[in-house]
């Protein structure tokens, strides 16, 4: 099934592409606004079984926000009308703020009406998904959500300040993508959301950051906490990611702890790798996977999905570190030495063959 997606480079759009990739589905971007090309848009839509409208305007003066969202819908409506072959389904990433009297809410509401009418004329099924506040990996601080802002500040060791301690209805962005692509029903966008006060979110992130700074995995037995922790970890990629392990050595040999977990499942495994051999070449959407070299030398490489930049770490058993793979980054480990490489792996959940959360992708 081919999916045509607007807003594919945005926060929700990127996560929707990740989900589609994990499901083995092809996506094609459709540009709107100033980059809209009617011929290219029609050609894309004519090949689509599913059209997902994610693009939106949420910054600017009131008129720019309202008219921007409406303009996007009008461009899509024009495309649907001109397409010779219509998509079976049109999905609209709406907002619980639609119709709330703000410029954004007014624009989203009117955009929904325009898209619904266009889908009905085209004979396409229209799915209106009202999304709450979204959070997740690689959100833009001071833009996408307060969660992204808090995670960035906590990762930098800065204090979190609560300006308006209101209730937030929060949904992990991968779950939102699952709703958009039909893994869940439209009403599940609210059913699966979690309500927290801003201060509760700040306290949770600060607590997780403090626990993790000691190398300990916080309690992630609940899906919301796991998703929040993965969001926080996405801001650590770079020099902050490796966790030094305290290696003690005497005449008996050497000892160091590999993992401490405060709550939740976990599974450990051990591997030997011959010189020059690479293991991995996959990514996870929810799992935390820890790599720790026990003996030998290796290079750990990782790449965020749809990016060309590769982040590498050179590691060895004499100076042990734990490196937790960020979610939605393909990763591998290569034996760069002349002897066998001994590596311990820890995963944050028991392996379930029905839901392995492991998707092949070369770094």
Buried (B, 14 or more C-beta within 10 A) or exposed (E): BBBBBBBBEBBBBBBBBBBBBBBEBEBBBBBBEEEBEEEBBBBBBBEBBBBBBBBBBBEEEEEBBBBBBBBBBBBBBBBBEEBEEBBEBBBBBBBBBBBEEBBBBBBBBBBBEBBBBBBEEBEBEBBBBBBBBBBBBBBEBEEBBBBBBBBBBBBEEEEBEBEEEEEBBBBBBBBBBBBBBBEBEBEBBBEBBBEBEBEBBBBBBBBBBEBBEEBBBBBBEEEBBBBBBBBBBBBBBEEEBBBEBEBEEEEEEEEBBBBEBBEBEBEEEEEEBEBEEBBBBBBBBBBBBBBBBBBBBBBBBBBBBEEEEEBEBEBBBEEBBBBBBBBBBBBBBBBBBEEBBBBBBBBBBEEEEEEEBBBEBEB
